[in-house]
Amino acid sequence: MIWNTILLILFLTLIYFMNKKNKSKMKEDAVYNEADNSIYVRSQNDKLFIICNNMEQVDKVQKRLHKSGNIMINFEEWDEDEDRKYMITFQIRDGRKPIYN
């Protein structure tokens, strides 16, 4: 469980530094995901879609993005029991790139 948290933080940090290094905004309609990632991240226009595997991941993602000014506009639960997934949709505050704290 702790490794999922560490991977989540590393993944979000990686996206932040990739954007900062390139001095560009997030690519429009891009999927930021690899097979071994603990969460799924996708951008579309001014929205960021994140799929988490458990509520602990949801809480961490929500706190990190909401605290820095992004707005959660949708929350969905998919499936039941062990296969349950959570999809969170954020409105990106500045219209193109997420704002990290």
N, C-alpha and C positions, 0 to 999 in steps of 0.2 A: 504494500500500500504506500509506503514511504517513497518507493522508487517511482511510482506513478506521479506523485507530487513533484518529485525532483525533475522528472522528465517534462512535466507540464511547465514548470518554471523555466527550464532550459529552452524549451521550444518557443515560448513567448518571448524570451530574451533574445533568442536567435533571430526571430522575425524583426524585433526592434532594431538590432544591430545591422541586419541586412539592409533595412530601410535607411538607417542613419548613414551607413557606409556608402551606399549608392546615391545618397542624397536625393532619393526619389520616393514617391508615394507608393503604396501597395499597388500591385498590378490589378487592373480591373478584371473581374470574373476569373480569378485564379484560385486554385486549390493548393493550400500549403499543407501537404500531408505526405508521409512516408508509411510504408507497411508496418514499421515497428513503433510508430507514435502512439501515445496513450490517448490522444484526442484528435479529432478531425477539425481542421480549420479551413474555411473557404470564404473568400470575399466576393461580393457582387455589388457593383455600384457603390452605394454608401452604406452597405450592410456587411456585417461579419457574422457568419454562421459557424457555430461551434457545436460539435457532438461529443458528449462526455459519456463515460461508462458508469459513473456512480455519482451520488449526490455530493460527495466530498470534492470531486473535481468541479462540479457545477458551482459549489460555494466559492472555491478558490478563483475560478475564472470570473464569476460574477463580481466578487469583491475587487479583483484587480482592475477589471475594465470599467466597472461602474464608478469606483473611487476616483478614477482619472477623468471622468466626465463623459464617457460613452453611455448610451441609454439602452437598457434592455427592453426590447419591444415585443418579444415573443418567447414563450417557453412551452415545449411540448415533451411529453413522455411517449416513448415508443416501446411496444411489446410489453411483456410481463416477466416477472421473476428474474432468472439469471440473465436473460437476453435483453433486459430493459436498457434503453439508451435515452439520453436526455439531449434535446436540441435547443440551444439558446441562440436567439437572434439579437444582435446589437446594432443600433443605429450609430454609425461613426460620426462623432461630433463635428469634425471639420470637413466631412463630406467625402474624404478619400482615404485617409490612413488612420489606423487606430491610435489612440493616445494612451501611452503606457505611463505608469507612475514610476 
